[in-house]
Amino acid sequence: MSMNNAKKVIAKSNIHIVNINRLLKGIKFDIFADYIYSDNKGIDIMTNKVAATSDLNIIKKYMKELNNVDATDVMSSKLP
């Protein structure tokens, strides 16, 4: 993710955390996002547990649907 898009996401990280957790809770997952931070490669979303592929797909879909972020700029989700 470009630094410009990362800054846009970080500026509203509290809103994004709430929305991501709402999506995860709606599907009955026991995982939730703790916080979002920026590094030199883009952004990282920290979760309370190791995320499964389905969790990562939900988060990735949410990030791609953000109005102020170019969907082609969202890289694949991955575990650290």
LINFEN-V510900 format. One record per pair of residues at least 4 apart in sequence whose C-alpha atoms are under 8 Angstrom apart, sorted by the first residue. I is the first residue (numbers start at 0). J is the second residue. Records with the same first field share a line. If there is no record, write none. Layout:
I=J ; J
This chain:
0=4 ; 5 ; 40 ; 41 ; 42 ; 72 ; 73 ; 74
1=5 ; 40 ; 41 ; 72
2=6 ; 41
3=7
4=8 ; 67 ; 68 ; 69
5=9 ; 37 ; 41 ; 42
6=10 ; 37
7=11 ; 67 ; 68
8=12 ; 15 ; 68
9=35 ; 36 ; 37 ; 42
11=15
12=16 ; 34 ; 35
13=17 ; 34
14=18
15=19
16=20 ; 32 ; 33 ; 34 ; 35
17=21
18=22
19=23 ; 31 ; 32 ; 57 ; 58 ; 61
20=24 ; 31 ; 32
21=25
22=26 ; 57
23=27 ; 28 ; 29 ; 30 ; 31 ; 54 ; 57
24=28 ; 29 ; 30 ; 31
28=54
30=46 ; 47 ; 48 ; 50 ; 54
31=46 ; 47 ; 48
32=44 ; 45 ; 46 ; 47
33=44 ; 45 ; 46 ; 47
34=44 ; 45 ; 46
35=42 ; 43 ; 44 ; 45
36=42 ; 43 ; 44
37=41 ; 42 ; 43
38=42 ; 43
46=50
49=78
50=54 ; 55 ; 78
51=55
52=56
53=57
54=58
55=59 ; 76 ; 77
56=60 ; 76
57=61
58=62
59=63 ; 73 ; 75 ; 76
60=64
61=65
62=68 ; 70 ; 73
63=68 ; 69 ; 70 ; 71 ; 73
64=68 ; 70
65=69 ; 70
68=72
69=73
